[in-house]
Amino acid sequence: MKPVLIAISFAIMSLGSFAQSEMEFESESHDFGDVKFEVPATYKFEFTNEGSAPLIISGAEGSCGCTVPEYPKAPIMPGKKGEITVTYDAKSKGPFQKSVTVNSNDPESPTTLRIKGNVVDSDL
């Protein structure tokens, strides 16, 4: 009887290991176009947890101090949506290309989100 219980317990635990989270973004890049000098530009990257387990985002980091991401701290349940808000602080004129690295329990983690644009004089 004991070997049967052990085998059943192992089978149940094995099934649980197949549950995964899967972060699916509507888009992984955004072009702001022209952005006014010294006016922060913000974009919300929307995603869905397409997996069968809760999605946990453990961190998001911009490629420089001028790119600041905000992400959900609570788990995103399967089938539910979430968003990562990225703000670019437009304190330098000219074209820019920045990235945000998102770490999660998705097997494909990390995910890289990209923003770009061109900072122009605010009087134009």
ROFIVO-340789 format. One line per 5 residues: number of its first residue (from 0); their letters; for each residue x, y, z of C-alpha. Coordinates in Angstrom, 1 decimal, always signed. Example, Ala and Ser with C-alpha at 12.3 -4.5 7.8 and 13.67 -1.06 7.14 Angstrom:
BEGIN
0> AS> +12.3 -4.5 +7.8 | +13.7 -1.1 +7.1 $
END
This chain:
BEGIN
0> MKPVL> +0.0 +0.0 +0.0 | +2.8 +2.4 +0.9 | +4.5 +2.2 -2.6 | +1.1 +3.0 -4.2 | +0.7 +6.1 -2.0 $
5> IAISF> +4.2 +7.2 -2.8 | +3.6 +6.7 -6.6 | +0.3 +8.7 -6.4 | +2.0 +11.5 -4.5 | +4.8 +11.7 -7.0 $
10> AIMSL> +2.4 +11.8 -9.9 | +0.4 +14.7 -8.3 | +3.6 +16.6 -7.7 | +4.8 +16.0 -11.3 | +1.6 +17.4 -12.7 $
15> GSFAQ> +2.0 +20.6 -10.6 | +5.5 +21.1 -12.1 | +3.9 +21.6 -15.6 | +1.9 +24.6 -14.5 | +3.7 +27.7 -15.9 $
20> SEMEF> +3.1 +31.4 -16.2 | +3.4 +33.0 -19.6 | +3.7 +36.7 -20.0 | +2.3 +37.7 -23.4 | +2.7 +41.4 -24.4 $
25> ESESH> +0.4 +43.2 -26.9 | +3.6 +44.9 -28.0 | +7.2 +44.9 -26.7 | +8.1 +48.2 -28.3 | +6.8 +51.8 -28.5 $
30> DFGDV> +7.7 +54.8 -30.6 | +6.9 +58.1 -28.9 | +7.7 +60.1 -32.0 | +8.5 +63.7 -31.1 | +8.6 +64.3 -27.3 $
35> KFEVP> +8.8 +67.9 -25.9 | +12.1 +68.7 -24.0 | +11.7 +68.3 -20.2 | +8.2 +66.8 -20.5 | +8.2 +63.2 -19.3 $
40> ATYKF> +6.8 +60.7 -21.8 | +4.9 +57.7 -20.4 | +3.6 +54.5 -22.1 | +1.8 +51.4 -20.6 | +2.9 +48.1 -21.9 $
45> EFTNE> -0.1 +45.8 -21.5 | +0.3 +42.0 -21.1 | -1.8 +38.9 -20.3 | -0.8 +35.9 -18.3 | -1.4 +33.2 -20.9 $
50> GSAPL> -0.1 +30.4 -18.6 | -1.7 +28.2 -16.1 | +0.1 +29.5 -13.0 | +0.3 +32.9 -11.3 | +2.7 +35.2 -13.0 $
55> IISGA> +5.1 +36.9 -10.5 | +7.2 +39.8 -11.7 | +10.3 +40.0 -9.6 | +11.7 +43.2 -11.1 | +11.9 +45.7 -13.9 $
60> EGSCG> +15.0 +47.8 -14.6 | +15.5 +50.6 -17.1 | +18.7 +50.8 -19.2 | +19.5 +54.2 -17.6 | +18.2 +56.5 -14.9 $
65> CTVPE> +16.1 +58.4 -17.4 | +13.9 +55.4 -18.0 | +11.8 +54.4 -15.0 | +9.5 +51.3 -15.1 | +6.6 +50.6 -12.7 $
70> YPKAP> +5.2 +47.0 -12.5 | +2.6 +45.1 -10.5 | +3.9 +43.7 -7.2 | +1.0 +41.3 -6.8 | +0.8 +38.0 -8.8 $
75> IMPGK> -1.1 +38.1 -12.0 | -3.5 +35.2 -12.2 | -3.9 +33.0 -15.3 | -5.9 +34.7 -18.0 | -5.7 +38.1 -16.2 $
80> KGEIT> -4.1 +41.3 -17.6 | -1.5 +43.6 -16.2 | +0.6 +46.5 -17.3 | +4.1 +47.9 -17.0 | +4.3 +51.7 -17.1 $
85> VTYDA> +7.5 +53.1 -18.5 | +8.3 +56.8 -18.1 | +11.1 +58.5 -20.1 | +12.5 +61.7 -18.5 | +13.1 +63.9 -21.6 $
90> KSKGP> +16.0 +65.9 -20.3 | +18.3 +65.5 -23.3 | +17.4 +66.7 -26.8 | +17.7 +64.4 -29.8 | +16.8 +60.8 -30.6 $
95> FQKSV> +16.7 +58.2 -27.9 | +16.4 +54.4 -27.7 | +16.0 +52.8 -24.3 | +15.1 +49.4 -22.9 | +13.5 +47.9 -19.8 $
100> TVNSN> +14.4 +44.4 -18.7 | +11.5 +42.6 -17.0 | +12.3 +39.5 -14.8 | +9.5 +37.1 -13.9 | +8.7 +33.4 -13.4 $
105> DPESP> +7.9 +33.1 -17.1 | +10.2 +30.4 -18.5 | +11.2 +32.9 -21.3 | +12.3 +35.5 -18.8 | +13.8 +38.1 -19.0 $
110> TTLRI> +11.7 +40.1 -21.4 | +13.0 +43.3 -23.0 | +10.7 +46.2 -23.7 | +11.9 +49.0 -25.9 | +11.0 +52.6 -26.3 $
115> KGNVV> +12.3 +55.2 -28.7 | +11.6 +58.8 -29.8 | +13.0 +62.2 -30.5 | +13.2 +65.0 -27.9 | +12.6 +68.4 -29.5 $
120> DSDL> +12.4 +72.0 -28.2 | +9.2 +72.5 -26.2 | +8.3 +75.7 -28.1 | +7.8 +73.8 -31.4 $
END
